[in-house]
């Protein structure tokens, strides 16, 4: 469930910076620093998404790890430095907890999901917290965009000092 930020102008600059990094003698360290700064820029969005899924109401108790905490632990920030999709994005990794596959996607969906009711042999339909991930990302988009641009500017300044 990746949610990309619209960085049409800055995305081109990011690709240009990445190209310059590859030509630099110290490009490996610069790339590593830029990737770390990009991941750091999206950490508040990650925390908002984690808080959103953890606030989903729980309807039953199960032994072991809760669905909400399992989903929250799989929200990650990824920085990609090359290709057409260069940039940083927050994603949720697919988990399978108690036979429930694609839990982040299904809890985010307004349609919900159906599952067998083991006690009665019937099917139950549940709805999670619709748009918990999307709303968190939308709420943090402007701040994340500003932080990503700041990270790119800091790397560009570092590059210009080397040239």
N, CA, C and O of each residue as an XYZ file, in Angstrom:
652
protein
N       0.815     -1.180      0.000
C       0.000      0.000      0.000
C       0.865      1.252      0.000
O       0.725      2.078      0.902
N       1.750      1.426     -0.971
C       2.588      2.613     -0.966
C       1.791      3.859     -1.310
O       0.907      3.830     -2.166
N       2.107      4.933     -0.647
C       1.506      6.227     -0.945
C       2.647      7.145     -1.328
O       3.488      7.465     -0.487
N       2.695      7.572     -2.574
C       3.763      8.432     -3.052
C       3.362      9.885     -2.903
O       2.197     10.249     -3.065
N       4.346     10.705     -2.592
C       4.117     12.135     -2.556
C       4.293     12.684     -3.960
O       5.115     12.176     -4.722
N       3.541     13.703     -4.310
C       3.681     14.319     -5.618
C       4.858     15.282     -5.560
O       4.724     16.406     -5.077
N       5.989     14.848     -6.043
C       7.197     15.659     -6.044
C       7.657     15.902     -7.471
O       8.826     15.695     -7.793
N       6.742     16.340     -8.327
C       7.060     16.450     -9.743
C       8.280     17.324     -9.993
O       9.164     16.917    -10.747
N       8.366     18.500     -9.397
C       9.545     19.349     -9.571
C      10.731     18.819     -8.784
O      11.795     18.583     -9.355
N      10.560     18.624     -7.461
C      11.659     18.109     -6.655
C      12.125     16.712     -7.071
O      13.289     16.366     -6.868
N      11.231     15.908     -7.650
C      11.626     14.559     -8.076
C      12.714     14.637     -9.140
O      13.666     13.857     -9.121
N      12.567     15.582    -10.069
C      13.574     15.763    -11.115
C      14.887     16.211    -10.482
O      15.961     15.750    -10.869
N      14.796     17.117     -9.503
C      16.012     17.568     -8.818
C      16.671     16.412     -8.080
O      17.898     16.312     -8.046
N      15.856     15.537     -7.487
C      16.404     14.389     -6.770
C      17.167     13.485     -7.728
O      18.250     13.001     -7.397
N      16.608     13.253     -8.921
C      17.315     12.438     -9.902
C      18.628     13.100    -10.323
O      19.638     12.420    -10.501
N      18.614     14.436    -10.482
C      19.836     15.153    -10.854
C      20.889     15.047     -9.755
O      22.073     14.856    -10.033
N      20.443     15.175     -8.499
C      21.376     15.045     -7.379
C      21.940     13.631     -7.329
O      23.136     13.443     -7.102
N      21.080     12.633     -7.540
C      21.540     11.239     -7.524
C      22.570     10.998     -8.618
O      23.548     10.279     -8.411
N      22.346     11.604     -9.792
C      23.313     11.486    -10.888
C      24.652     12.107    -10.502
O      25.712     11.542    -10.772
N      24.589     13.287     -9.862
C      25.816     13.955     -9.425
C      26.524     13.146     -8.351
O      27.754     13.117     -8.298
N      25.754     12.491     -7.498
C      26.352     11.653     -6.455
C      27.163     10.515     -7.057
O      28.234     10.168     -6.560
N      26.636      9.936     -8.139
C      27.342      8.815     -8.757
C      28.675      9.252     -9.350
O      29.615      8.461     -9.414
N      28.761     10.510     -9.784
C      30.016     10.992    -10.376
C      30.997     11.465     -9.316
O      32.189     11.598     -9.594
N      30.518     11.719     -8.112
C      31.390     12.185     -7.038
C      32.313     11.070     -6.555
O      31.981      9.886     -6.607
N      33.446     11.482     -6.100
C      34.409     10.534     -5.534
C      33.868      9.942     -4.242
O      34.038      8.752     -3.979
N      33.217     10.775     -3.437
C      32.662     10.363     -2.156
C      31.161     10.094     -2.287
O      30.412     10.275     -1.327
N      30.724      9.667     -3.461
C      29.308      9.503     -3.741
C      28.613      8.502     -2.847
O      27.438      8.673     -2.523
N      29.315      7.463     -2.445
C      28.697      6.437     -1.614
C      28.245      7.017     -0.270
O      27.129      6.761      0.184
N      29.103      7.782      0.344
C      28.757      8.377      1.635
C      27.659      9.425      1.475
O      26.762      9.520      2.313
N      27.727     10.213      0.399
C      26.695     11.217      0.158
C      25.338     10.561     -0.096
O      24.324     11.024      0.425
N      25.307      9.494     -0.886
C      24.060      8.772     -1.148
C      23.482      8.205      0.139
O      22.275      8.259      0.377
N      24.365      7.665      0.958
C      23.927      7.084      2.224
C      23.316      8.159      3.125
O      22.279      7.935      3.750
N      23.962      9.322      3.188
C      23.448     10.423      4.007
C      22.123     10.944      3.471
O      21.204     11.219      4.243
N      22.019     11.082      2.141
C      20.772     11.559      1.552
C      19.639     10.569      1.820
O      18.534     10.980      2.172
N      19.898      9.285      1.661
C      18.874      8.268      1.916
C      18.433      8.319      3.380
O      17.241      8.209      3.667
N      19.367      8.481      4.295
C      19.036      8.562      5.720
C      18.185      9.808      5.989
O      17.209      9.745      6.738
N      18.554     10.937      5.380
C      17.788     12.171      5.577
C      16.384     12.063      4.991
O      15.432     12.596      5.561
N      16.246     11.375      3.853
C      14.925     11.186      3.261
C      14.051     10.299      4.148
O      12.866     10.576      4.334
N      14.637      9.236      4.692
C      13.863      8.368      5.591
C      13.461      9.123      6.861
O      12.348      8.965      7.363
N      14.375      9.937      7.366
C      14.084     10.734      8.563
C      12.972     11.738      8.294
O      12.165     12.026      9.178
N      12.926     12.272      7.072
C      11.900     13.258      6.715
C      10.497     12.667      6.796
O       9.546     13.390      7.093
N      10.346     11.379      6.540
C       9.024     10.749      6.554
C       8.685     10.051      7.873
O       7.623      9.439      7.989
N       9.560     10.136      8.853
C       9.288      9.477     10.134
C       8.019     10.014     10.825
O       7.269      9.216     11.387
N       7.748     11.331     10.807
C       6.492     11.785     11.429
C       5.255     11.186     10.759
O       4.284     10.857     11.440
N       5.282     11.043      9.431
C       4.153     10.421      8.724
C       4.012      8.966      9.151
O       2.898      8.476      9.335
N       5.120      8.287      9.305
C       5.103      6.887      9.757
C       4.482      6.786     11.152
O       3.672      5.899     11.421
N       4.873      7.707     12.032
C       4.339      7.675     13.389
C       2.839      7.969     13.410
O       2.102      7.393     14.210
N       2.390      8.869     12.529
C       0.953      9.163     12.452
C       0.179      7.942     11.962
O      -0.902      7.647     12.472
N       0.721      7.241     10.986
C       0.058      6.041     10.481
C       0.018      4.956     11.556
O      -0.991      4.267     11.709
N       1.106      4.807     12.292
C       1.129      3.820     13.375
C       0.090      4.143     14.445
O      -0.609      3.257     14.937
N       0.002      5.419     14.796
C      -0.983      5.824     15.806
C      -2.407      5.594     15.288
O      -3.298      5.212     16.047
N      -2.610      5.828     13.996
C      -3.946      5.654     13.422
C      -4.393      4.200     13.475
O      -5.539      3.932     13.834
N      -3.528      3.257     13.130
C      -3.942      1.847     13.144
C      -4.069      1.347     14.580
O      -4.919      0.505     14.868
N      -3.241      1.851     15.469
C      -3.351      1.415     16.864
C      -4.634      1.923     17.525
O      -5.084      1.358     18.521
N      -5.221      2.985     16.973
C      -6.465      3.512     17.544
C      -7.698      2.810     16.984
O      -8.820      3.139     17.370
N      -7.511      1.845     16.077
C      -8.632      1.078     15.545
C      -9.257      0.266     16.685
O      -8.533     -0.366     17.455
N     -10.576      0.274     16.803
C     -11.185     -0.487     17.903
C     -10.989     -1.995     17.720
O     -11.026     -2.512     16.604
N     -10.786     -2.671     18.820
C     -10.621     -4.120     18.803
C     -11.931     -4.759     19.229
O     -12.543     -4.348     20.215
N     -12.357     -5.776     18.472
C     -13.648     -6.385     18.770
C     -13.525     -7.685     19.554
O     -14.445     -8.060     20.280
N     -12.407     -8.368     19.416
C     -12.234     -9.630     20.132
C     -10.834     -9.711     20.695
O      -9.942     -8.959     20.301
N     -10.655    -10.625     21.612
C      -9.328    -10.844     22.192
C      -8.779    -12.168     21.672
O      -9.483    -13.177     21.632
N      -7.521    -12.144     21.278
C      -6.841    -13.341     20.789
C      -5.572    -13.539     21.590
O      -4.965    -12.570     22.046
N      -5.174    -14.768     21.763
C      -3.874    -14.982     22.397
C      -2.781    -14.564     21.417
O      -2.927    -14.720     20.204
N      -1.710    -14.044     21.943
C      -0.603    -13.645     21.076
C      -0.692    -12.183     20.675
O      -1.378    -11.383     21.311
N       0.006    -11.860     19.624
C       0.144    -10.493     19.156
C      -1.158     -9.956     18.551
O      -1.859    -10.668     17.833
N      -1.467     -8.704     18.849
C      -2.684     -8.115     18.299
C      -2.477     -7.723     16.843
O      -1.359     -7.433     16.418
N      -3.553     -7.716     16.095
C      -3.516     -7.352     14.686
C      -3.021     -5.921     14.516
O      -2.213     -5.645     13.630
N      -3.495     -5.019     15.351
C      -3.119     -3.611     15.239
C      -1.626     -3.406     15.434
O      -1.001     -2.672     14.668
N      -1.044     -4.039     16.443
C       0.390     -3.858     16.676
C       1.216     -4.542     15.593
O       2.298     -4.063     15.254
N       0.729     -5.650     15.045
C       1.443     -6.322     13.956
C       1.479     -5.441     12.706
O       2.511     -5.338     12.044
N       0.354     -4.811     12.390
C       0.311     -3.918     11.232
C       1.202     -2.704     11.481
O       1.968     -2.305     10.604
N       1.106     -2.117     12.673
C       1.892     -0.920     12.993
C       3.389     -1.188     12.894
O       4.149     -0.310     12.484
N       3.815     -2.381     13.261
C       5.244     -2.691     13.202
C       5.752     -2.856     11.772
O       6.958     -2.785     11.535
N       4.855     -3.075     10.824
C       5.255     -3.285      9.434
C       5.196     -2.006      8.588
O       5.433     -2.069      7.382
N       4.893     -0.870      9.177
C       4.907      0.396      8.436
C       6.349      0.862      8.367
O       6.995      1.063      9.395
N       6.848      1.031      7.157
C       8.250      1.383      6.957
C       8.385      2.573      6.019
O       7.487      2.872      5.232
N       9.520      3.240      6.118
C       9.860      4.327      5.211
C      11.001      3.836      4.340
O      12.014      3.347      4.841
N      10.829      3.970      3.020
C      11.808      3.480      2.056
C      12.300      4.654      1.217
O      11.501      5.463      0.746
N      13.604      4.746      1.032
C      14.191      5.769      0.163
C      14.829      5.069     -1.026
O      15.642      4.159     -0.858
N      14.460      5.494     -2.218
C      15.009      4.917     -3.443
C      15.736      6.023     -4.187
O      15.180      7.096     -4.423
N      16.979      5.756     -4.553
C      17.819      6.807     -5.110
C      17.979      6.756     -6.623
O      18.655      7.616     -7.187
N      17.390      5.794     -7.289
C      17.580      5.715     -8.733
C      16.279      5.296     -9.407
O      15.323      4.890     -8.747
N      16.263      5.402    -10.717
C      15.095      4.995    -11.478
C      14.046      6.088    -11.561
O      14.256      7.208    -11.095
N      12.916      5.746    -12.159
C      11.846      6.723    -12.349
C      11.113      7.036    -11.054
O      10.552      8.123    -10.913
N      11.108      6.120    -10.121
C      10.388      6.313     -8.856
C      11.335      6.735     -7.748
O      11.192      6.285     -6.611
N      12.306      7.596     -8.059
C      13.252      8.064     -7.053
C      12.514      8.892     -6.021
O      11.653      9.701     -6.369
N      12.841      8.699     -4.765
C      12.212      9.466     -3.705
C      12.037      8.639     -2.453
O      12.641      7.578     -2.296
N      11.208      9.138     -1.574
C      10.943      8.452     -0.319
C       9.446      8.194     -0.227
O       8.634      9.017     -0.650
N       9.092      7.042      0.330
C       7.676      6.732      0.501
C       7.485      5.873      1.734
O       8.380      5.147      2.166
N       6.294      5.980      2.281
C       5.912      5.156      3.425
C       5.093      3.994      2.889
O       4.163      4.189      2.107
N       5.437      2.793      3.308
C       4.750      1.596      2.836
C       4.410      0.699      4.012
O       4.985      0.822      5.094
N       3.468     -0.204      3.784
C       3.201     -1.248      4.772
C       3.560     -2.580      4.131
O       3.120     -2.881      3.021
N       4.338     -3.351      4.811
C       4.696     -4.678      4.332
C       3.525     -5.621      4.595
O       2.816     -5.476      5.591
N       3.329     -6.571      3.710
C       2.254     -7.541      3.869
C       2.583     -8.480      5.022
O       3.708     -8.964      5.150
N       1.593     -8.724      5.847
C       1.773     -9.661      6.958
C       0.715    -10.745      6.856
O      -0.317    -10.572      6.207
N       0.985    -11.844      7.495
C      -0.001    -12.913      7.595
C      -0.068    -13.305      9.067
O       0.805    -14.006      9.579
N      -1.098    -12.850      9.721
C      -1.265    -13.092     11.144
C      -2.529    -13.912     11.348
O      -3.618    -13.468     10.984
N      -2.404    -15.081     11.915
C      -3.538    -15.994     12.138
C      -4.325    -16.235     10.854
O      -5.554    -16.287     10.878
N      -3.616    -16.382      9.728
C      -4.265    -16.675      8.455
C      -4.891    -15.466      7.774
O      -5.573    -15.621      6.761
N      -4.680    -14.287      8.295
C      -5.259    -13.063      7.740
C      -4.208    -12.391      6.865
O      -3.354    -11.654      7.358
N      -4.277    -12.653      5.559
C      -3.299    -12.071      4.645
C      -3.731    -10.680      4.205
O      -4.920    -10.360      4.199
N      -2.775     -9.874      3.845
C      -3.001     -8.497      3.381
C      -3.767     -7.675      4.413
O      -4.640     -6.885      4.055
N      -3.449     -7.857      5.673
C      -4.162     -7.168      6.750
C      -4.106     -5.642      6.622
O      -5.138     -5.002      6.822
N      -2.958     -5.020      6.298
C      -2.964     -3.558      6.186
C      -3.935     -3.057      5.115
O      -4.662     -2.088      5.333
N      -3.943     -3.715      3.970
C      -4.820     -3.298      2.877
C      -6.289     -3.477      3.252
O      -7.112     -2.605      2.974
N      -6.615     -4.592      3.877
C      -8.014     -4.879      4.195
C      -8.547     -4.007      5.324
O      -9.717     -3.624      5.303
N      -7.719     -3.688      6.303
C      -8.195     -2.812      7.379
C      -8.327     -1.370      6.892
O      -9.104     -0.601      7.458
N      -7.586     -0.996      5.860
C      -7.652      0.352      5.287
C      -8.867      0.515      4.372
O      -9.295      1.639      4.111
N      -9.420     -0.584      3.888
C     -10.511     -0.562      2.924
C     -11.867     -0.370      3.605
O     -12.135     -0.946      4.659
N     -12.704      0.441      2.988
C     -14.059      0.644      3.518
C     -14.923     -0.599      3.310
O     -15.923     -0.788      4.003
N     -14.536     -1.447      2.352
C     -15.303     -2.664      2.088
C     -15.117     -3.709      3.178
O     -15.983     -4.564      3.363
N     -14.009     -3.655      3.898
C     -13.757     -4.614      4.963
C     -13.365     -5.985      4.436
O     -12.831     -6.101      3.333
N     -13.627     -7.019      5.220
C     -13.272     -8.375      4.835
C     -14.222     -9.362      5.501
O     -14.852     -9.061      6.515
N     -14.307    -10.532      4.913
C     -15.124    -11.608      5.475
C     -14.212    -12.731      5.937
O     -13.145    -12.959      5.367
N     -14.640    -13.417      6.959
C     -13.862    -14.541      7.485
C     -14.813    -15.555      8.105
O     -15.919    -15.201      8.513
N     -14.392    -16.804      8.176
C     -15.268    -17.820      8.766
C     -15.410    -17.617     10.273
O     -14.453    -17.255     10.958
N     -16.585    -17.849     10.758
C     -16.864    -17.797     12.185
C     -16.784    -19.237     12.679
O     -17.695    -20.027     12.430
N     -15.731    -19.579     13.358
C     -15.449    -20.974     13.713
C     -16.477    -21.560     14.664
O     -16.705    -22.769     14.641
N     -17.096    -20.754     15.488
C     -18.056    -21.284     16.464
C     -19.371    -21.702     15.825
O     -19.997    -22.659     16.280
N     -19.801    -21.005     14.778
C     -21.122    -21.240     14.216
C     -21.101    -21.755     12.785
O     -22.154    -22.101     12.250
N     -19.947    -21.816     12.155
C     -19.849    -22.302     10.788
C     -20.365    -21.304      9.755
O     -20.558    -21.667      8.595
N     -20.587    -20.085     10.149
C     -21.046    -19.050      9.226
C     -19.904    -18.086      8.929
O     -18.818    -18.211      9.495
N     -20.146    -17.131      8.049
C     -19.134    -16.122      7.756
C     -19.487    -14.818      8.432
O     -20.653    -14.426      8.493
N     -18.467    -14.151      8.938
C     -18.647    -12.836      9.543
C     -18.004    -11.796      8.646
O     -17.033    -12.082      7.945
N     -18.541    -10.606      8.670
C     -17.972     -9.503      7.897
C     -17.502     -8.443      8.884
O     -18.236     -8.056      9.793
N     -16.267     -7.980      8.694
C     -15.719     -6.954      9.570
C     -15.199     -5.794      8.742
O     -14.758     -5.966      7.606
N     -15.260     -4.628      9.326
C     -14.685     -3.425      8.723
C     -13.679     -2.893      9.727
O     -13.982     -2.756     10.912
N     -12.471     -2.591      9.242
C     -11.424     -2.076     10.113
C     -11.632     -0.602     10.387
O     -12.687     -0.191     10.871
N     -10.631      0.183     10.077
C     -10.709      1.638     10.216
C     -10.422      2.198      8.831
O      -9.263      2.438      8.492
N     -11.463      2.411      8.021
C     -11.249      2.824      6.631
C     -10.368      4.063      6.506
O     -10.526      5.040      7.239
N      -9.453      3.995      5.572
C      -8.543      5.097      5.226
C      -7.610      5.509      6.356
O      -7.149      6.650      6.368
N      -7.315      4.635      7.295
C      -6.398      5.005      8.367
C      -5.026      5.366      7.818
O      -4.407      6.320      8.289
N      -4.539      4.618      6.827
C      -3.219      4.887      6.253
C      -3.270      6.104      5.337
O      -2.419      6.989      5.424
N      -4.261      6.145      4.466
C      -4.369      7.238      3.502
C      -4.553      8.584      4.192
O      -3.930      9.570      3.796
N      -5.398      8.639      5.216
C      -5.625      9.888      5.936
C      -4.358     10.354      6.652
O      -4.054     11.547      6.666
N      -3.626      9.423      7.240
C      -2.383      9.795      7.924
C      -1.369     10.352      6.930
O      -0.678     11.328      7.225
N      -1.280      9.735      5.758
C      -0.331     10.219      4.751
C      -0.761     11.571      4.186
O       0.075     12.448      3.968
N      -2.048     11.740      3.950
C      -2.548     13.031      3.449
C      -2.283     14.132      4.459
O      -1.901     15.242      4.088
N      -2.486     13.830      5.738
C      -2.270     14.826      6.786
C      -0.822     15.239      6.925
O      -0.531     16.377      7.292
N       0.080     14.333      6.638
C       1.508     14.606      6.800
C       2.193     14.988      5.489
O       3.398     15.239      5.477
N       1.457     15.034      4.402
C       2.074     15.221      3.077
C       2.825     16.539      2.945
O       3.957     16.549      2.462
N       2.228     17.643      3.357
C       2.886     18.941      3.189
C       4.156     19.033      4.031
O       5.186     19.510      3.555
N       4.084     18.580      5.270
C       5.255     18.606      6.137
C       6.336     17.667      5.596
O       7.518     18.012      5.606
N       5.942     16.499      5.131
C       6.906     15.538      4.581
C       7.563     16.106      3.323
O       8.772     15.972      3.137
N       6.775     16.733      2.471
C       7.318     17.347      1.257
C       8.362     18.407      1.617
O       9.438     18.453      1.019
N       8.042     19.254      2.591
C       8.978     20.297      3.019
C      10.274     19.678      3.542
O      11.365     20.151      3.221
N      10.156     18.625      4.344
C      11.341     17.980      4.907
C      12.180     17.290      3.824
O      13.409     17.305      3.892
N      11.526     16.688      2.831
C      12.254     16.036      1.733
C      13.018     17.076      0.924
O      14.171     16.850      0.556
N      12.391     18.203      0.646
C      13.069     19.274     -0.098
C      14.248     19.810      0.704
O      15.302     20.096      0.136
N      14.083     19.952      2.023
C      15.197     20.399      2.875
C      16.351     19.404      2.830
O      17.512     19.808      2.767
N      16.049     18.119      2.862
C      17.095     17.095      2.798
C      17.839     17.161      1.467
O      19.062     17.033      1.420
N      17.086     17.363      0.388
C      17.723     17.460     -0.931
C      18.571     18.721     -1.028
O      19.663     18.687     -1.594
N      18.082     19.835     -0.483
C      18.856     21.081     -0.503
C      20.144     20.945      0.296
O      21.191     21.442     -0.120
N      20.071     20.269      1.447
C      21.273     20.060      2.259
C      22.304     19.234      1.491
O      23.500     19.515      1.559
N      21.848     18.226      0.769
C      22.768     17.409     -0.026
C      23.330     18.211     -1.192
O      24.509     18.083     -1.524
N      22.498     19.031     -1.809
C      22.978     19.874     -2.913
C      24.030     20.860     -2.413
O      25.028     21.091     -3.096
N      23.822     21.444     -1.234
C      24.825     22.360     -0.663
C      26.127     21.613     -0.394
O      27.214     22.131     -0.648
N      26.006     20.401      0.119
C      27.205     19.595      0.392
C      27.941     19.277     -0.907
O      29.171     19.300     -0.951
N      27.187     18.983     -1.961
C      27.798     18.716     -3.272
C      28.480     19.962     -3.835
O      29.577     19.881     -4.386
N      27.824     21.114     -3.693
C      28.390     22.341     -4.255
C      29.682     22.733     -3.546
O      30.562     23.343     -4.153
N      29.799     22.388     -2.276
C      31.056     22.660     -1.556
C      32.178     21.763     -2.075
O      33.347     22.147     -2.032
N      31.833     20.578     -2.563
C      32.843     19.636     -3.059
C      33.323     19.985     -4.454
O      34.430     19.617     -4.847
N      32.488     20.699     -5.208
C      32.832     20.990     -6.605
C      33.810     22.120     -6.704
O      34.208     22.497     -7.806
